[in-house]
């Protein structure tokens, strides 16, 4: 029986996924986690076979948690879950070691198909994401997003700025100081050759990156 760990900072979402899986005789939900750090600790104590990983969460987030879980437990399969399919995260999650990527709007059957596929050692990327990743690879470097040069943490903070979060809100959500958030913020501005949150949002609009989480 496959042991499943569900990671999502919204209890309602976690409960919904658990209900989808509970009728499957070959699957057992062994626990839930509500942040990236919590996911790592639960992976250590519960030894799941598959982790269903929300991308956008407090702390190190789904991307950071995926990297650390794969570093500590290479055999564990991670399926990333996101509300969106048109952002930098799909490729970053796959590069971090995720075996699958689903949008949260995917039907229950697709989630079960993804779990089955990754348990057999295959990759599973939801159709809309796979298509956009393929088109991205076909594009020239001139068409790539400038946000691709940002680090994982910078991308996480950029996402929250684009979502109109104040520095203190970002700091509280990510368990950082507001000074650290501003350090990351100005580092991003330097990398992207911009000087304000408004310019960052315009850049996100230009490359269709609004609502990245």
Helices and strands as residue ranges (DSSP letters): E 2-7, H 11-21, E 27-33, H 36-46, E 50-54, H 61-72, E 77-82, H 89-96, E 100-103, H 108-119, E 124-125, H 127-138, G 141-143, G 146-149, H 152-162, H 167-174, H 178-192, H 197-206
